[in-house]
Amino acid sequence: MVTALLAVLAGLTLLIWSADQFITGAIDSARRLGMSPMLIGLTLVAFGTSAPEVLVSVVAAITDAGDIAVGNAIGSNIANLGLVLGITALLAPVALARPTRRIELPLLAIVTIGTWLLFQDDHLSAWDGLFMLGILAVAFTVLVRYGQAASMLAEEMPEPHENRSTGFLTLQIIGGLILLLASSRLLVWGAVELALTLGVSELVVGLTVVAVGTSLPELAASIASALKGRHDMVMGNLIGSNLFNLLLVLAVPALVAGIPLNAEAITRDYGAMVAVTLLLAGLAVVYHRQGRLSRIGGGILLAFYIGYVVLLVTGDAPVPAATLSAL
């Protein structure tokens, strides 16, 4: 039990740190090659924010832990809208800009409901993965043309490090990627062992421990943006993250190894993701005159997430008494 917990904590810590190193090195290298801030934002920054989830899901799929891959993607989306946005709105009301209400939220709702159709054959194949990547390209084009994605991604870039040599940047990129892979493997192993020890399914561990862990950067960034008065960035970042989780985090492992789908993931968990997405869309309609999501709205989203987690925990197998005594 202790070993599994330490593996999960160490895996998450290394995962977040190595992702930051990898993307920082890649951005600095791209700057030296003359790429524009907008292009860097739309490619490297956009991918970098989802790199931990992608690699965790790929490793999980390759190691026959497909439930963790699916739980990671779906659970991260539910956590982003219920936990992250809920807590952020409780701290400071979050802006609901016109592009968010008219373009980004409807697009997320359409993609979320549409992707559900791919889940109906109980398996995500390589063809499904290719289709999802195609939809991601279309969705991203819409966001760039009509939404706020391009400007926000460009603003998210870290400050350049002019004094770093090419050799250092190369080491930073390669080392970051190696640590990303290693920490993903450690996290998946720890999650599987934790599920076995507690007597719960890998799906539930993926939906909770792994999903919340990989959503911690979004939580920190959203709270920081809200407290700094950058409320416009919070909603756009979370919507973009959810689109990537659905259409990239699930697509890549489907291409690599294919993903068998648990019936509960299709009904209970995907249903919860659709529900929280539609709930947010409904709140956006309610608060459209104020132009922001109030603390009451944040409380509603957080209450939804807490209720969902309670449903997961109470609906799954109980923790063995021997395990509790060992703690």
N, C-alpha and C positions, 0 to 999 in steps of 0.2 A: 504493500500500500504506500509506504513512505517513498520507496524507490520510484514508483509510478508517478506520484505527485511531484517529486523532484524533477523527474524527466519532463513532465508537462511544463513546469515553471521554467526550467532551464531552456527547454525548447522554445517556449514563447518569447523569453527574454532575448535569446540569440536570434530568433527569427526577426523580431522587430529591429534589433540593432543591425543585423547583416543586411536587411532590406534597405535601411537608411544609407549604409555604406555603399551598397551596390548602386543605388539610384543617384547618390551624390557624385560618385565617380563617373557614372555614365553621363550625367548632365554637364559636368565640367569638361569631359572629353568632347561632347557634342558642341559645346561653346567654342572650343578651340578649332573645331572643324568648320565653324562658321554657320551653324544652324541657328535659325531665328528663335527668339524666346517663345513665340507662338507655336512653332513646330515642335520644339522641345516639350512644351507643356502638353501638347495634344498627343505626344507619343510616349516619351520616357516618363514624365510625371504621371500621366494617366495609367500606364502599365505598372509603374512602381508602387502606386497605392494599393494595387491588387496583387502584387507579386507574392506576398506571404500566403494569401488564400489560394492562389493558383498552385504554388508548389506543394502546399500541404495536401491539396486535393489530388494532385498528380501522384505524389508518393503514396497516399492512401489507396488510390485506385490500383497502382502497380503492386502493392503489398496485400491485395485482396481485402482491403478495409474500405470498400466502396461506400458503406453507410456513413463513415466519417467524412468522406469526400462530399456526399450529398448533404449531410447534416451541417457541414462547415459552410457551404454556400447558402443554403436556405436559412440556417440559424443566424448567419451574419446579417442577412437582409432583415430578418425580424428584429434582431438586436439593434441594427442601425436606426430603424424607424421607431421602435418601441422604447428601447433603453437609451440609446445615444441621443436621439432627437428629443425624447421625453425629458431626460435630465437637463439637456441644454436649454430647452424652453422653460423649464422650471427656474433655472438660474437667470435667464434673460430672454424675453420674447424674441422669437426668430422671424426674420422678415420673410414675407411671401410675395416676392416680386411678380410682376405681370408675366414674364417669361416662365417663371416657375409654375404659376397657376394654369397658364394656357398651353404651354408646350411641354415642359419637363415632367410634371406630375401625370398628365394624361398619357404621355409616351411611356412612362414607367408602368402605369396601370395596364396599358395595351400589351406591352412586352411581357409583363408578369402573367397575365391571363393567357396570352398566346403561347408562351413557352410551356404552359401546363399541358397543352395538347401533345407535346413531344413525350410527356411522361406516361401516356396512356398504354403503351406497349410494355411497361415494366422494365425498360432497358434504354439506356442512352448509348447509341452506336456512334461510330465514326462519322457516318452521314449526318446524324443529328448534330454532332459537334460542328461539322462544316456549315450546316444550316444556321446554327446559332451564331457562329462567327460572322456569317453574312448579314444576319439581322443586326449584330453589334455594329458593323460598318455603317449600315443604313441609319441606325439610331444615333450613332455618334455624329454622322453627317448632319442630321436634323438638329442635334444639340448645338453643333458648331455654328450652323447657319442661322438658327432662330433663337437659340437659348443663350445662356451665359457661360457655357462650358469653356470656351476658348480663353476668354479673359481671366477667368478664375484659375484655370490650370497654369497659365503663364505667371500669375501672381504668386502661386504656391512654390515656385522654384526657390531653392536656397541661394544665398549669396555666393558668387563665384569665389574660388580659391585660386588666385592668380599665381601664387608662389609654389604650387605643387607641380612636380615634374611629371613628364609623360609616364615614366616608369612607375611612379607612385600611383598615378591614376589607374594604370593597367593592373597593378597589384590590388588596388582597392576594388576594382570591378571583378576580377577573377576570384579574389579572396572572399568578397561579399557573396558572389554566386555560390561558391563552394560551401560557405557557412549557411547560406539559405537552404541548400539541399540537405546538409547535415542536420540542421536544426529542425527542418520539416520532418525528417525521418525520426529524430528523437521525439518530437511532439506526437507523431502518429503512434509510435511504439508505446509511449507513456499513456496515451489516450486509450489504446486497446487494452493495456494492462489494467488501467483504472476501471474500465468497464467490466472486465472479468472479475476484478476484486470486489467491486461494489454490487455485482450481480445485476447491472443494468445493461441495456443494449448499447452497442457502439454508436447507433444512430442518436441516442439521447446524449451521449458524451459529445458527439460532434456538434449537436444542436446547441449545447450549453457551454461546456468548458472550452472546446476548441473555437467555437464561433465567437464567444465573448472575448476570448483571448486575442484572436486575430482582429477583432473590432476595436481593441483598446486604442490604436493610433487614431482612428476616426473619432473616438470619444474625446481624447485629449485635444485633437485639432479643433473639434467643434466647440468645446468649452472655451478654448483659448480664443477662437474667432469671435464667439459671442461676448466674452468679457472685454475684448478689445474694441467692441462696437462694429465688427465686421459681420453683421448678421446676414448680409446678402450671400456670404460664402457658405454658410452652414448647410442650407437646404440643397443648394446645387451640388455640393461635394457629396452629400449622402445619397442623393438621387443617382449621381454618376457612379458612386461606389456600388449601389444596388444593381445597376445595369451591368456593370463589369462582373459582379458576383454571379449573376444569372447567365450571362452570355459568354463569359470568358472562363470563369473559375470552374464551371461545369463543362464547358466545351473542350478545353484542353485535355483533361483526363479522359473524356469520352473519345477523343481522337487517339490518345495514347493506348488506352487499355479497354475502353468501354466500361460502362457503369451499370450494374444491376440495381434496380430500384425497389426499395422496400415499400410495401403497400401503405404503411403508416406515413411514410414520407410523402406519398402522393395525395393522400386524403387529409390527415390531421395537420401535417406540418406545412405542406404547400398551401393548403387551405388557410392556415393561419397567416402565411405570408401574403396571400391575396387579400385576406381580411384587413390586415394592418395597413396595406397599401391603399385599399379603398377607404379605410377609416381616415387616413391622412388626407386623401382627396376630398372626403366629405368635410373635414375640418377646414381645408383650404377654401371651400365654398362658404362655410359659415363665417369665416374670418376675412373674406375677401375685401370687405369695406375697410376694415382696420389695416389690412395689408401686412399682418403679422400673426404668427401663431402664439397665442397667449399662454400664460402659465397654466390656466385651466386646461387648454388643449394639450400641453405637455404632460400634465397629470393624467389625462385620459389615455394618452399613448403609453405612459409608464405603467399605468394600471393594467392595460391590455397585456404588456409584456410580462408583468409579474403573474397575472392569471395564467398565461400560457406556460410559463415555467412551472408553476404549481401543477398544472394539468400534466405536464411531462413527467414530473417527479412522482406524483401520486398514481399516474396511470401505468408506470413501468414497474419492473420487478423491485421488491423492497431490498434494502441493504441488509445482507446477512448479519445476524447478531454477533457471530464470531468476529466479523470485520470491525464492527463497532467497538467490541471489547478490546480488539488489538490496537485501536487508536488511543 
